[in-house]
């Protein structure tokens, strides 16, 4: 495996979850499926891992939260050759990304070519390709990626881009993603799709068009004293 560092709390959480999953099968060797399930658990919130347009429900996949495996920071599980190959692939991705260490986003991206096992089930269930999976991960912010990469220049979290995903559009407006999707379904917000892809894009200018000015009275602002 490449010597690139694994100094990341979420990697440790993923590794512990992967080993716990393996031990439930009566094995001490972590498979690709164990690692992927552990990664999704590490980045999930309320049992749902959000990757691009897909809300991956771990419970629906039968992936319940794993008990913590013993070992703490000294945890050194054994990996199958196939799992070790995922780490090697992720290390290459991390180096190309200019990251200081390997994060969950790099390991998740390394699963993109896989067609069998848990990754194959995800592709079948959610209907995405390996290229779409990588594209969704490429849009993760540095904070989501947990990869130690430097943040983009400027204060705009979206780098000043004109086309945003529904999650990014929701963050831009300060509302829930489902609210944005409701705007799209109701015809209130135009949305676009890149030809041949499933991913939805929303123009920044269309988001700004949703805003309307308020009078001081409507905004509840006190009148200035004369």
Order of alpha helices (4+ residues) and beta strands (2+ residues): alpha-beta-alpha-beta-beta-beta-alpha-alpha-alpha-alpha-alpha-beta-alpha-alpha-beta-beta-alpha-alpha
